[in-house]
Amino acid sequence: MAFIKRLVFKYRDFLTYTIFGFLASLVNIFTYWVFRHTIIWPYLLANTMAWFVANLFGFFTNKSLVFQSKYTTFGAVCREVLSFFFFRGVSFFLDNGLMIVAISFLGWQSMTAKIIDQLIVGIVNYITTRYTFKKTEQQMALRGRILRRYNAILKRGHND
């Protein structure tokens, strides 16, 4: 049990990002489906709207729940929003590019393309999002010291 606790503590950011990234992908896919198959928008317009809605969801969950970045000043939040959407702009072009290739060139069904697209874009988003809410090196070093201390306490408890 202690081993599992250490793993969860060590990989907390990745695990929570995976959960909320999955939820953001579901928001993206559902929003795409609504705009594409219910309202009957062109697939790129539906994809753009889905990207925007999912990224609004992603910003707030990543900031608060995944990377635990605190709300400080209005200016700091604005910088984080701009940074987040700047990096996600990379995934926007990747997202639309993958959809164009899959639907227009390969002839895939739009929902199949969307689901595969979200798997690829999710990986890119994790890499870029870490830089937006990146903890300072000091915070990461402190986290490492806490983890080592916690592990030492657990080991001592097993030896008693």
Residue pairs with C-beta under 8 A, 6 or more apart in sequence:
2 154
2 158
5 154
6 147
6 150
6 151
6 154
8 15
9 147
9 150
10 147
13 66
13 67
13 130
14 126
16 65
16 66
17 62
17 66
17 67
17 126
17 129
20 58
20 61
20 62
20 65
20 66
21 58
21 122
21 125
21 126
22 122
23 57
23 61
24 54
24 55
24 57
24 58
24 61
24 122
24 125
25 54
25 118
25 119
25 122
27 50
27 53
27 54
27 57
28 50
28 51
28 53
28 54
28 114
28 118
29 50
29 111
29 114
29 115
29 118
31 46
31 49
31 50
31 53
31 54
32 46
32 47
32 49
32 50
32 110
32 111
32 114
33 111
33 114
35 41
35 45
35 46
35 49
35 50
36 43
36 46
36 47
36 110
37 110
37 111
39 46
41 49
43 99
43 103
43 110
44 96
44 99
44 100
47 95
47 96
47 99
47 114
48 92
48 96
50 114
51 88
51 91
51 92
51 95
51 96
55 84
55 85
55 88
58 84
58 88
58 125
58 129
59 80
59 81
59 84
59 85
62 84
62 129
62 132
62 133
63 69
63 71
63 80
63 84
63 133
66 129
66 133
67 129
67 130
67 133
67 134
67 135
69 80
69 133
71 77
80 132
80 133
83 131
83 132
84 129
84 132
84 133
87 128
87 129
87 131
87 132
88 125
88 128
88 129
90 124
90 128
91 121
91 124
91 125
91 128
94 120
94 121
94 124
95 117
95 121
98 113
98 116
98 117
98 120
98 121
99 110
99 113
99 114
99 117
102 108
102 112
102 113
102 116
102 117
103 110
103 113
106 113
135 143
